[in-house]
Amino acid sequence: MSVIPAALATATALGVAGAVAGLVLPQRVRSAVVGVLTAGVGVAGGTAGVAALGGSRWAAEVPGLLPLAGTHLAVDALSGLFMAVAGAVVAAVAVYGVGYVAGHGSHGAHGLGSRGAQALLPLFALSLLLVPAAASVSTFLLLWELMALTSLLLVLAEHRARPAVREAAVWYAVMTHLGLVLLLAGLMVYAAQAGGETFAALRAGTAGISPTVRGLVFVLTAVAFTSKAGLVPLHAWLPRAHPESPSAVSALMSAAMVNLGVYGLVRVGFDLLGGGPAWWWLLVMAMGGLSAVYGILQAAMASDLKRLLAYSTSENMGLVVLGVGAAGLFAHAGDKALAGLALAAALLHVVNHSAFKALLFTGAGSVLRATGERNLDLLGGLRARMPVTAGLFAVGALGAVALPPGNGFISEWLLLQSMIHGLAVPGVTMAIVLPLAVAVIALSAGLAAAVFVKALGVGFFARPRAVGAAAAKESPPLMLAGMGLLAAGCATLALVPGLLGEGLDRAVAAVGFAGTQPVSGGGLQVRLHDVSAQLSPLWVVAALMVALVMVTATAGWAARRRQRRTQARLWDCGGGAPTPRMAYTATSFAEPLQRVFDDVLAPEQDVDVTPVRESAYLVERVKFRNRVPDRIEHRLYRPVLGFLATAGQSARRLAGGSVHAYLGYGFFGLVTLLLVLVVGW
């Protein structure tokens, strides 16, 4: 008997119990009980996902739960992958969240520790697990909206503390519900044309749908899903909502929720629609490549630590979608082996990104809780004051830079392998697109290294620049325990990624690439069956350690052979000892990159010179301002918002208070509707 239904039932019961406990329990025990129940939701959901990755399948129908359509659930290997990832992240973040709330005054009666937030947290966690299990349009949309609403209300958890929270929530609400409208329209058209709303009916009816309608459905749903994944140019909500949310919520959103945009894209594009023409996947690859480069450039310019991590999410989701698009392109060209490899690489990067990004956001929350600061320019000195947090953050940063021994390395290596071997596929499109994709991956990896060197070097290793950083203390044990679980996951994925090989093969096979087995292998290595390549990360790490020991020993031997010298203070030219103001800040560290990409970033600079009152030739103050705005937001969203504001002001003239005018509006509206219906009929 499959464990999937029992695990999902347990997760649902624990989620409901957690919501009730968050509403009724007193503050002194609320966070602990809700945290335990939420962790149970994650463990149960993760168990169901692991069972599905192991080969179990399950489907069920509950006719009376939803009116008319009923509730349809189904779990296969693809669903299991996203459920297992979400469950693992939820369990670790729930442990972290208990320590985050406990003893934190600003998060007690208000913020993440409030009754409302504690009641919503297990429901949000449950929705992350159930969305991949939906097997009909109505069930999927209901669970998708539950995820959107609970996450929106959790973003608002600290609205009393900062006005920016409300602005971020408005952006998130508008963007997520515009995405819902597009998703609703696309799936409604699909269901109407296929003759049913269950996923089984959609698969069966796809062959009878015209290419034009299939293309319309794909575009509508792809835009909605990539918006949820935070891809450029639909990313505007992400660098606002993630920084302003409580850090535990940021970790769940960035490491689990955005993944479901990728899940929807894969499920609809490959499984339900059965693939499509090349232009579908070229569009997807263009959005992925743009997000990867633009996201990491904005992260390089960011001084706010959580904003930096949010833009890094946009970059990594761009790489994932780049792999998904390449899989579709290879499948259209008839090379299912390369398509399976590209899709497996994308799914593996989903897993790796979830591990290191959850760790990085919880690390940022630890810093914020200890210092009250997110601005890297005001941090520093945390390595000595918060050594465990610094070490765990470094593990996450190593994964994000995609270099060994970080866990992000193996998935980006697989992605590069698929692109490089794809050059052998004939066609002008392949010859142009794939080298560009390889360049995007290489450029984003190089910039990611600079970004996280900045975050670690300026935030943790430099001298403290503010009182909060100088007085920082290590986080409570439960916070460190949650981060430790995530760091252990990163280490496991980095050293023995082959453990996921069979699960990835099953997930790829679940969407139409059966028999490819792209990344099967033992626990200590990854073997690519359809291309001649294999890699053992454990041996790579061992070689790096040997090289490090040899370099260290050689340096020590050379130092001992030198003549002993007398220690003395260096001559400082009369300037005195260096102060923290003389050290590199995050802004100054990013300035060379800003100059290189000046045309892309379009920074805004302003110098304000104030002369003294007695003479215009004597300067009293010089004020320099440098700002790197989000150029896409400035060029795309600001004109739209300005137009809507102008239209809204103009529309006020229509509401003059005259009942006759209002009756006239209704009459002309009714006549227009009848004319449209007559013409359409």
C-alpha positions in Angstrom: 0.0 0.0 0.0 1.3 3.5 -0.9 2.3 5.8 1.9 1.4 8.8 -0.2 -2.3 9.2 0.9 -1.5 8.6 4.6 1.3 11.2 4.4 -0.9 13.8 2.7 -3.7 13.2 5.1 -1.3 13.6 8.0 0.1 16.8 6.5 -3.4 18.2 6.0 -4.5 17.3 9.6 -1.3 18.9 11.0 -1.7 22.0 8.9 -5.3 22.5 10.1 -4.3 21.8 13.7 -1.4 24.3 13.4 -3.8 27.0 12.1 -6.2 26.4 15.0 -3.3 26.4 17.5 -2.1 29.7 16.1 -5.5 31.3 16.7 -6.3 30.0 20.2 -3.0 29.4 22.1 -1.5 32.0 24.3 1.7 33.8 23.2 4.1 32.0 25.5 3.5 28.6 23.8 2.0 29.6 20.5 5.2 29.7 18.4 6.6 26.5 19.8 3.4 24.5 19.1 2.8 26.0 15.7 6.4 25.4 14.8 6.3 21.7 15.8 3.0 21.2 13.8 4.4 23.1 10.8 7.6 21.0 10.9 5.3 17.9 10.9 3.5 19.2 7.8 6.9 19.4 6.1 8.0 16.0 7.2 4.7 14.4 6.2 4.7 16.1 2.8 8.3 15.4 2.2 7.7 11.7 3.0 4.9 11.6 0.3 7.3 13.3 -2.2 10.1 10.8 -1.5 7.7 7.9 -1.9 6.7 9.3 -5.3 10.3 9.8 -6.4 10.8 6.1 -5.4 8.3 5.0 -7.9 4.9 5.1 -6.1 1.9 6.7 -7.8 -1.4 7.7 -6.3 -4.6 9.3 -7.5 -7.9 10.1 -5.8 -11.2 11.9 -6.4 -13.3 13.5 -3.6 -16.6 14.4 -5.4 -18.3 16.4 -2.7 -15.4 18.6 -1.5 -15.7 21.2 -4.3 -19.1 22.0 -5.9 -19.8 20.8 -9.4 -16.3 19.7 -10.4 -15.2 17.9 -7.2 -11.6 17.5 -6.0 -9.0 15.6 -8.1 -5.6 14.7 -6.7 -2.7 12.8 -8.3 0.9 12.4 -7.4 3.6 11.2 -9.7 7.4 11.5 -9.7 7.3 15.1 -10.9 4.9 16.1 -8.2 7.0 14.2 -5.7 10.1 16.1 -6.5 8.5 19.5 -5.8 6.7 18.1 -2.7 9.9 16.6 -1.3 11.8 19.9 -1.8 9.0 21.9 -0.2 8.6 19.5 2.7 12.3 19.6 3.5 12.4 23.4 3.4 9.2 23.7 5.5 10.6 21.4 8.2 13.9 23.2 8.5 12.4 26.7 8.4 9.7 25.7 10.9 12.5 24.8 13.4 14.3 28.1 12.6 11.0 30.1 13.0 10.5 28.9 16.6 13.8 30.4 17.6 13.3 33.5 15.4 10.1 34.4 17.2 11.0 33.3 20.8 12.3 36.2 22.9 12.1 38.7 20.0 10.0 41.6 21.2 9.1 43.0 17.8 7.9 39.5 16.7 5.9 38.7 19.8 2.4 40.2 19.8 2.9 41.5 16.3 4.9 40.4 13.3 5.5 36.7 12.8 4.6 35.9 16.3 1.0 37.3 16.1 -2.0 35.1 16.1 -2.8 35.8 12.4 0.7 35.1 11.2 1.0 31.9 13.2 -2.3 30.6 12.0 -1.4 31.3 8.4 2.1 29.8 8.5 1.0 26.1 8.5 -1.7 26.8 5.9 0.9 28.4 3.6 3.2 25.4 4.2 0.4 23.0 3.4 -0.5 24.8 0.2 3.1 24.5 -1.0 2.8 20.7 -0.7 -0.7 20.3 -2.2 -0.3 22.5 -5.3 1.8 19.8 -7.1 -0.8 17.1 -6.1 -3.7 18.9 -7.9 -5.0 16.9 -10.9 -7.8 19.2 -12.2 -8.1 22.8 -13.2 -10.5 23.8 -10.4 -8.4 22.0 -7.7 -5.2 23.5 -9.0 -6.6 27.0 -9.1 -8.1 26.7 -5.6 -4.8 25.6 -4.1 -2.9 28.1 -6.1 -5.0 30.9 -4.8 -4.7 29.6 -1.2 -0.9 29.7 -1.6 -1.1 33.3 -3.0 -3.4 34.6 -0.3 -1.6 33.1 2.7 1.8 34.3 1.4 0.4 37.8 0.8 -0.9 38.0 4.4 2.4 36.7 5.7 4.2 39.4 3.7 2.1 41.9 5.6 3.0 40.4 9.0 5.3 43.3 9.9 3.3 46.1 8.4 3.2 48.0 11.7 6.9 48.3 11.8 7.7 49.7 8.4 5.6 51.5 5.8 7.6 49.8 3.0 5.9 46.5 3.9 2.5 47.8 2.8 3.9 49.0 -0.5 5.6 45.6 -1.1 2.3 43.8 -0.3 0.4 46.0 -2.8 2.9 45.1 -5.6 2.8 41.5 -4.7 -1.0 41.4 -4.6 -1.4 43.1 -8.0 1.3 40.9 -9.7 0.1 37.6 -8.2 -3.5 38.3 -9.1 -2.8 39.4 -12.6 -1.0 36.1 -12.9 -4.0 34.3 -11.6 -6.2 36.1 -14.2 -3.9 34.9 -17.0 -3.7 31.4 -15.5 -7.5 31.2 -15.2 -8.0 32.4 -18.7 -5.5 30.0 -20.2 -6.8 27.0 -18.3 -10.4 27.8 -19.0 -9.7 28.0 -22.8 -7.8 24.7 -22.5 -10.6 22.9 -20.6 -13.3 24.2 -23.0 -11.4 23.0 -26.0 -10.4 19.7 -24.5 -13.8 18.8 -23.3 -13.0 18.3 -19.6 -11.2 20.0 -16.7 -9.3 17.0 -15.2 -5.7 16.7 -16.2 -6.4 13.3 -17.7 -9.1 14.9 -19.9 -6.8 17.7 -20.9 -4.1 15.2 -22.0 -6.7 13.2 -24.0 -8.2 16.2 -25.6 -5.0 18.0 -26.6 -4.7 16.2 -30.0 -8.0 17.7 -31.1 -7.0 21.4 -30.3 -5.8 23.6 -33.1 -2.2 24.9 -33.0 -3.3 28.4 -32.5 -5.4 27.7 -29.4 -2.6 25.5 -28.0 -0.1 28.4 -28.5 -2.6 30.8 -26.8 -2.9 28.5 -23.8 0.8 28.1 -23.5 1.5 31.8 -23.7 -1.1 32.7 -21.1 -0.1 30.0 -18.7 3.7 30.5 -19.2 3.4 34.2 -18.4 1.5 33.4 -15.3 3.9 30.8 -14.1 7.0 32.8 -14.9 5.5 35.7 -13.0 5.2 33.4 -9.9 8.8 32.3 -10.5 10.0 35.9 -10.4 11.4 36.1 -14.0 12.2 39.3 -15.7 10.2 41.4 -16.7 7.5 40.1 -14.3 9.8 40.2 -11.3 8.9 43.6 -9.8 7.1 42.0 -6.8 10.1 39.8 -5.8 12.8 42.3 -4.7 10.1 44.1 -2.7 8.2 41.2 -1.0 11.1 39.1 -0.1 13.1 41.8 1.8 10.0 43.1 3.7 8.7 39.7 4.8 9.8 38.0 8.0 12.9 36.0 7.2 11.3 32.6 7.7 8.6 33.6 5.3 11.2 34.9 2.8 12.9 31.6 3.0 9.7 29.7 2.2 8.8 32.0 -0.6 12.2 32.0 -2.3 13.1 28.4 -1.7 9.7 26.7 -2.2 7.0 29.0 -3.6 8.8 30.2 -6.7 9.6 26.6 -7.6 5.9 26.1 -8.3 6.1 28.5 -11.2 8.6 26.1 -12.7 6.4 23.1 -11.8 3.4 24.7 -13.6 5.5 25.5 -16.7 6.8 21.9 -16.9 3.4 20.3 -16.1 1.4 22.3 -18.7 4.1 22.7 -21.4 5.3 19.1 -21.5 2.8 16.8 -19.7 -0.5 18.3 -20.6 0.2 20.0 -23.9 2.8 17.4 -24.9 5.4 19.9 -26.1 5.1 22.4 -28.9 6.8 24.3 -31.7 10.2 25.8 -31.3 8.9 29.4 -30.8 7.4 28.4 -27.4 10.7 27.3 -26.0 12.7 30.1 -27.6 10.4 32.5 -25.8 11.0 30.6 -22.5 14.8 30.6 -23.0 14.8 34.3 -23.8 13.0 35.0 -20.5 15.3 32.7 -18.6 18.5 34.1 -20.0 17.3 37.7 -19.5 16.4 36.9 -15.9 19.7 35.2 -15.2 21.9 38.1 -16.3 19.7 41.0 -15.2 18.9 39.4 -11.8 22.5 38.8 -10.9 23.5 42.3 -12.1 20.9 43.9 -9.8 22.1 41.6 -7.0 25.7 42.9 -7.6 24.5 46.5 -7.2 22.3 45.8 -4.1 23.4 46.9 -0.6 20.4 45.5 1.1 21.3 41.9 2.0 17.8 40.5 1.6 17.2 42.4 -1.6 20.5 41.0 -2.9 19.2 37.5 -2.2 15.9 38.2 -3.8 17.5 39.2 -7.1 19.7 36.1 -6.8 16.5 34.1 -6.8 15.5 35.7 -10.0 18.9 34.8 -11.5 18.6 31.2 -10.4 15.1 30.7 -11.6 16.2 32.2 -14.9 18.8 29.4 -15.1 16.2 26.8 -14.3 13.8 28.1 -17.0 16.7 28.3 -19.4 17.1 24.6 -18.9 13.4 24.0 -19.3 13.3 25.9 -22.6 16.4 24.0 -23.9 14.6 20.7 -23.1 11.6 21.8 -25.1 13.8 22.9 -28.0 15.7 19.6 -28.0 12.4 17.7 -27.9 11.1 19.6 -30.8 14.3 18.8 -32.8 13.7 15.1 -32.0 16.6 14.6 -29.6 14.8 13.2 -26.5 18.0 12.2 -24.8 19.3 15.8 -24.7 15.9 17.0 -23.8 15.8 14.7 -20.8 19.3 15.8 -19.7 18.4 19.5 -19.9 15.2 19.0 -18.0 17.0 16.9 -15.3 19.6 19.6 -14.9 16.9 22.2 -14.5 15.0 20.1 -11.9 18.3 19.4 -10.0 19.0 23.1 -9.9 15.5 23.6 -8.4 16.6 21.3 -5.6 20.0 22.9 -5.1 18.7 26.4 -5.2 16.0 25.6 -2.6 18.7 24.3 -0.2 21.2 27.1 -0.5 18.7 29.9 -0.8 16.7 28.8 2.3 20.0 28.8 4.2 21.0 32.2 2.9 17.7 33.8 3.8 17.7 32.3 7.3 21.2 33.5 7.6 20.2 37.0 6.6 17.3 36.8 9.2 19.9 35.8 11.8 21.9 38.9 11.0 18.8 41.1 11.0 17.7 39.8 14.3 21.1 40.3 15.9 21.9 43.7 14.4 18.6 45.3 13.3 20.3 46.0 9.9 20.0 44.7 6.4 22.3 47.3 4.8 25.7 45.7 4.1 27.3 49.2 4.3 26.3 49.3 8.0 27.4 45.7 8.9 30.8 44.1 9.3 32.7 42.2 12.0 30.1 39.5 12.3 32.5 36.6 11.7 33.9 37.1 15.2 30.6 38.0 16.9 28.4 35.4 15.1 30.8 32.7 14.0 28.2 29.9 13.5 25.9 32.1 11.5 28.9 33.3 9.4 30.0 29.7 8.7 26.5 28.5 7.7 26.0 31.6 5.5 29.3 30.8 3.8 28.1 27.3 3.0 25.0 28.8 1.3 27.1 31.3 -0.5 29.4 28.6 -1.8 26.4 26.8 -3.2 25.2 30.0 -4.9 28.4 30.7 -6.7 28.3 27.4 -8.5 31.9 26.4 -7.8 33.0 23.2 -6.1 32.5 22.2 -3.4 29.2 24.1 -3.5 26.0 22.2 -4.2 25.0 24.6 -7.1 28.0 23.4 -9.1 26.8 20.0 -10.2 23.4 21.3 -11.6 25.0 24.1 -13.5 27.6 21.6 -14.8 24.8 19.4 -16.0 23.1 22.4 -17.6 26.3 23.3 -19.5 26.7 19.7 -20.6 23.3 19.7 -22.2 23.9 23.0 -24.0 27.4 22.0 -25.2 26.3 18.6 -26.5 23.3 20.2 -28.1 25.6 22.0 -30.5 25.7 18.7 -32.4 22.0 19.0 -33.2 21.6 20.4 -36.7 19.9 23.6 -37.4 20.6 27.4 -37.5 18.5 28.0 -34.4 20.7 25.6 -32.3 23.9 27.1 -33.7 22.8 30.6 -32.6 20.8 30.0 -29.4 23.0 27.4 -27.6 26.3 29.4 -27.6 24.3 32.4 -26.2 22.9 30.1 -23.5 26.4 28.9 -22.6 27.6 32.5 -22.4 24.6 33.4 -20.1 25.4 30.6 -17.7 29.1 31.5 -17.6 28.4 35.2 -17.1 25.9 34.7 -14.4 28.2 32.3 -12.6 31.1 34.8 -12.7 28.9 37.7 -11.4 27.4 35.4 -8.7 30.9 34.9 -7.4 31.4 38.6 -7.1 28.0 39.1 -5.5 28.6 36.6 -2.7 32.2 37.6 -2.1 30.8 41.1 -1.5 28.1 39.8 0.9 30.6 37.7 2.9 33.5 40.1 2.8 31.6 43.3 3.6 29.0 41.9 5.9 31.0 39.3 7.9 34.7 39.9 7.5 35.1 43.7 7.4 35.2 45.9 10.5 31.8 46.8 12.1 30.4 50.1 10.8 27.4 50.6 13.1 26.5 50.1 16.7 24.2 47.2 16.0 26.9 45.2 14.2 29.5 45.9 16.9 27.0 44.7 19.6 25.8 41.6 17.7 25.4 38.3 19.5 25.0 34.8 18.1 21.5 33.6 17.3 19.5 31.2 19.6 20.1 27.4 19.3 16.9 26.6 17.5 17.7 29.2 14.7 21.1 27.6 14.3 19.6 24.1 14.3 17.2 25.0 11.4 20.1 26.6 9.5 22.3 23.5 10.3 19.7 21.2 8.8 19.7 23.3 5.6 23.5 23.3 5.6 23.6 19.5 5.9 21.3 19.3 2.9 23.6 21.6 0.9 26.6 19.4 1.9 24.8 16.2 0.9 23.7 17.5 -2.4 27.2 18.8 -3.1 29.1 15.6 -2.2 26.6 12.8 -3.2 24.2 14.2 -5.8 23.9 10.8 -7.4 21.5 9.9 -4.7 18.9 11.9 -6.7 19.7 10.2 -10.0 16.9 7.7 -10.1 14.4 10.2 -8.8 15.3 12.7 -11.4 15.0 10.0 -14.1 11.5 9.2 -12.9 10.5 12.9 -12.8 11.7 13.4 -16.3 9.9 10.3 -17.5 6.7 11.5 -15.9 6.4 14.3 -18.5 7.0 12.3 -21.6 10.8 11.6 -21.7 10.5 7.9 -20.6 13.5 5.7 -21.2 16.1 8.5 -21.4 17.6 8.0 -17.9 19.8 11.1 -18.3 21.6 11.2 -14.9 21.5 7.7 -13.4 24.5 6.9 -11.3 25.8 5.9 -7.9 25.6 8.1 -4.8 29.2 9.3 -5.2 29.1 10.2 -8.9 26.8 11.4 -11.7 27.0 9.5 -15.0 25.4 10.8 -18.1 24.2 7.8 -20.1 23.4 9.5 -23.4 26.6 11.7 -23.5 30.1 10.7 -22.7 30.5 12.5 -19.4 30.7 11.7 -15.7 31.6 13.6 -12.5 32.3 12.6 -8.9 32.0 15.8 -6.7 33.5 14.0 -3.7 36.7 13.4 -5.6 36.7 17.0 -6.8 36.4 18.1 -3.2 39.2 15.7 -2.1 41.5 17.1 -4.8 40.7 20.7 -3.7 41.5 19.8 -0.1 44.8 18.2 -1.0 45.8 21.2 -3.1 44.8 23.5 -0.2 46.9 21.5 2.2 49.9 21.5 -0.1 49.7 25.3 -0.7 49.4 26.0 3.0 52.3 23.7 3.8 54.5 25.2 1.1 53.7 28.7 2.3 54.5 27.8 5.9 57.8 26.1 4.9 58.8 29.2 2.8 58.0 31.5 5.8 60.2 29.4 8.2 63.1 29.6 5.8 63.1 33.4 5.8 65.3 35.4 8.0 63.7 36.4 11.3 62.6 40.1 11.2 61.9 42.6 13.9 58.2 43.5 14.2 57.4 47.2 14.0 54.5 49.5 13.2 54.2 50.4 9.5 54.6 54.0 8.7 51.2 55.5 8.2 52.3 58.8 6.6 50.9 60.6 9.7 47.3 59.6 8.9 46.8 57.4 11.9 45.3 53.9 12.1 42.7 53.0 9.5 39.0 53.4 10.6 35.9 51.4 9.4 35.1 54.4 7.2 38.2 53.7 5.1 37.3 50.1 4.4 35.4 48.9 1.3 31.6 49.1 1.5 29.2 47.1 -0.6 28.6 50.2 -2.8 32.3 50.7 -3.4 32.9 47.0 -4.1 30.2 47.0 -6.8 31.4 50.3 -8.4 33.8 48.7 -11.0 31.0 46.3 -12.1 28.7 49.3 -12.3 31.1 51.0 -14.7 31.4 47.9 -16.9 27.7 47.5 -17.2 26.9 51.2 -17.2 24.7 51.1 -20.3 22.6 48.3 -19.0 22.2 49.5 -15.4 21.8 53.3 -16.2 22.9 54.5 -12.7 21.6 57.9 -11.5 24.2 60.2 -9.9 23.7 63.6 -8.4 26.2 66.1 -6.9 24.8 68.9 -4.7 27.3 71.6 -3.8 26.3 74.1 -1.1 28.5 77.2 -0.8 28.9 79.2 2.3 26.7 82.2 2.8 29.5 84.8 2.7 31.2 83.6 -0.6 30.1 81.5 -3.5 33.8 80.4 -3.9 33.9 78.6 -0.5 32.1 75.3 -0.2 30.2 74.4 3.0 29.0 71.0 2.0 29.2 68.6 -1.0 26.5 65.9 -1.1 26.9 63.0 -3.6 24.1 60.6 -4.3 24.4 57.4 -6.4 21.4 55.2 -7.2 21.0 52.2 -9.5 17.3 51.8 -10.1 15.6 48.8 -11.7 15.7 49.9 -15.3 13.0 47.5 -16.5 10.7 48.7 -13.7 11.5 52.3 -14.6 10.9 51.9 -18.3 8.0 49.4 -18.2 6.0 49.7 -15.0 6.3 53.5 -14.2 4.6 54.5 -17.5 1.8 52.0 -17.0 1.3 53.2 -13.4 1.3 56.8 -14.6 -1.3 56.1 -17.3 -3.5 54.3 -14.9 -3.3 57.1 -12.4 -4.2 59.6 -15.1 -7.1 57.5 -16.3 -8.3 57.1 -12.8 -8.3 60.9 -12.2 -10.1 61.4 -15.5 -12.7 58.8 -14.7 -13.8 60.7 -11.7 -15.6 63.1 -14.0 -18.0 60.3 -14.9 -19.1 60.1 -11.3 -20.8 63.5 -11.1 -23.6 62.3 -8.7 -26.4 62.4 -11.4 -28.8 59.4 -11.2 -29.8 60.1 -14.8 -26.2 59.8 -15.9 -25.8 56.5 -14.1 -28.9 55.1 -15.7 -27.6 56.2 -19.1 -24.3 54.4 -18.4 -26.3 51.2 -17.6 -28.5 51.5 -20.7 -25.7 52.1 -23.1 -23.7 49.3 -21.5 -26.6 46.8 -21.9 -27.2 47.8 -25.5 -23.5 47.4 -26.3 -23.4 44.0 -24.7 -26.5 42.9 -26.7 -24.9 44.1 -30.0 -21.7 42.2 -29.2 -23.7 39.0 -28.5 -25.7 39.4 -31.7 -22.7 40.0 -33.9 -20.8 37.1 -32.2 -23.8 34.8 -32.6 
